[in-house]
């Protein structure tokens, strides 16, 4: 009986997800969900192998951390599907010198990925509870080049502008003018554009002086951007 109990206790770390198991899960995630599709940027793939997604997932869902799907994080929000995180990051074409604005911090996972690829990441979250939780987690994990702020991301972060890249991680039916104004000339923005309560199109935006160039990437389904973005648009 004692031998059986000892054997059981030795297996507990594996069942709970020991670090080496999470590392293997990330390698499989990248190989099957990203490299096998259209994510080819080596820096993005390395970042996806590095950031510990399970730390950004609620404890009761951690066994699904590296599944090919979004997961709920509370307050009606989700942590995006890993493939979409990688794809949106790849679209920005980061070289490591950029200042990036992320709208919709959520769990903080996307900001953590961006932090490995850009010089500075500014991230905004409209829900105070999610902001506080994500900000504390990012700080505790040592993502020193990430600055988090609570507020309506529709208006951006004028004090930090201009931004080389902007990522919007919630659906909106138009490109918010304040964010476009804060994007540097030649800068890139990625967002789910379309009906916030239905399917959207993932769009890459390149700013060229007073005009923009739009590139349609793929169909997506994101939670709506709230606050100013929804006023008078329901």
N, C-alpha and C positions, 0 to 999 in steps of 0.2 A: 504494500500500500504506500509506504514511504517513497519507494522508487517511482511509482506512478505519479505521486504528488510532485516530486522533484522534476520529473520530465515535463509535467504540465506547466510548472512555473517557468521552466526554461523556454517553453514555447510562447509564453505570454508576450514577450517583447515583439515577437514576429507578428502575432495577431494584432497588437496595438499599432504596428507600423513603425518599426525601428528605422533610424535614419537611412541605413543602407537600402532598405526596401523602398523608401520614398525616392531615393536617388535612381534606383532602377526603374521605378514607375515613371519618373520624368524622362529618362532616356527612351523608354517605350513610347511615351506620349509624343515626344518630338519626332521619333522615327515614323510612327504610324499615322499621327494626326497632322503633321506639318510637312516633313520631308516628302512623304508619300503624296502630298497635295501640291500646292504651289508656293509654299514658303521656302525660299532658297537663300535668303540673306544669312550668311554664316554668323554674323554678330547677333542677329535676332534669335537664331536657333540656340546659340550658346547661352543667351540670357534666359531663354525658356527652360533650358536644362538646369540653370543655376537657381532661379528664384523658387523658393519652397511654397508652392501654391497651397499645400495643405495647411499652412499656418494662417492663411487668409480665409479659410473655409470654417464654418461653424463646426464645433467638435462632433456633433452627432452625424455630420455628413462627410467627415474626413476620409472615410473609406472610398468615397467617390471623387476625391480631389483631382485625380488625373483622368477622369472619364471625359469622353468627348461630348460634353454638354455643359450648359450654364447651371449654376446652383443658387438657391435662395440664400441671402445673407441677412434677412430681416428688413422690416419697414417697406415691404413690397419690392425690394431691389434684389439684384442678382450679381454674382461674379460671372463674368462672361465666359463662354466656351473658350478653352485654351487656343484653339485654332484661330478664332476671331481676334483674340488678343494679339497673337503673333502676326496675323495678316494686317491688322490696322497699324501695328508697329512698323512692319515692313514698308507699308505705303508711305510713311513719313521719310524714309531714306536717310535715317540718322547716321551721322559720321562721328559724333562724339563731342562736337563743339557747340551744339545748339542749346538754346533755352526753349523749353517746351511747356505749353500750358495744357493741362488736362482738365476737362470739364466733366465732373461726375466721379469723384474719388471712389465711392462705393467701399469696397473692402480694402482698397489700397494696393491690390495686386498689380493692376496695370501700371500704376505709378512706380512700383518697385521694378518692373521690367524696364520701363523707360529710363529709370535712374542709372541703369547699367550701360545705357547707350547714348545718353545725352550729358551735356555739362551740367545743366540745371533743370529740375522739374518743378513746376508750380501746379498744384492740384487743388480744385475747388469742389466742395460738396454742399448742397443746399440743406441737407438734413443734419442738424447739429449732433445727434447721437452717432450717426455713421462717421461724421467728421472726427469726432473725439476718439472713437475707437480706432479708426484707420490711422490717424495722426500718431496716437500713442504706439501702435504696433510698428509703424514704419520707423519711428524713432528708436524703439527698443531693438529693432533688427539692424540698426546702423545705417539706414539709408540717409546719409547726411546731406546729400544734394537735393533732397525733396523738401519743399516747403508747402504745407497744407493750410488751407483757409476755408472757413465756413462762409457761405454766401451763395447768391444766385449767379451761377456761372454764365447766364445769358449776357451779363454785363462785363464778363471777363475780369481782368485784374490790371487796370490801367497803370497803376504804380510800377508794375513789373514789365510793361510793354516797352518795345515791341517784342513779339515772340517769333522765333524762326519756324516753329511748328505748333499747331493746335490740334488736339484730339478731343472730340465730343463723344462721350460714351452713353448718350441717351438720345432717343429719337426726336427729331424736330422737323417741322414741315417747311422750314426756310433756313437759310444761313443767317444766323444772328448778326446784324450789322455791327454791333460793338466788337464782336470777335473778329470779324473781317477787318475792321479798322485797326485792331491790335496785331494783326498778322503782318510781318515784315514783307517788303516787296520781294517777290521770288519765293516767299515762304509757302509751306504746304499745310493744308488742313484735311483731316479725315473725319467723316461723320455719317451716321445713318440718317438719310434724308428721305422724308415722305410722311405719310400719315402716322402720327405717333401712336395710334391705337390699332394699327394694322401692320402689314409688312412694309419695309422700307428698302431703299437701295443704298448700299455702302458706296459713298462718293469720295473721291480724292479731289481736292480743290487746290489749284496753284494760283497765287495772286500775281498778276502782271500789271503793275501800275494801278489804274482805275478799273481794270477788268479782271475777270477770273476765268480760268480754264477748268472745266469739270470733266472728270473721268469716272464713268460708272464701272464699279468693280463687280459686285454681286448682290443678290438679295439677302436681306437680314431681318431679324426681328429683335428690337430693343425695347426696353421700358421707356415711357415718354419722358422727355425733358420737362420738368415742372417749373413753377414760378412764372416769370414773365413770358416764357415761351408759350404757355397755354392760355394766357389771358385773352379772352375774346375769340379763341380759336377752337373751342370745343364744338 
